[in-house]
């Protein structure tokens, strides 16, 4: 199956999601948060760095729970990134 290339907006949302997760993680280690969410540290690293800009819903939900974020917070944060114009 060939995957459709992501749009610039999808990439921006992914970057914003990664930034939000890094801020929410604070001083906790990537390994600690990933384990609490039932993920590998490598998966969390890829999401935080934007290498996985469109993680699965249940992955995001697990991270939100582990980090004490609401899904509404995540949506608001990522919507504002998608609405922002691309950097030149």
Helices and strands as residue ranges (DSSP letters): H 8-25, H 30-37, H 41-48, H 57-67, H 71-83
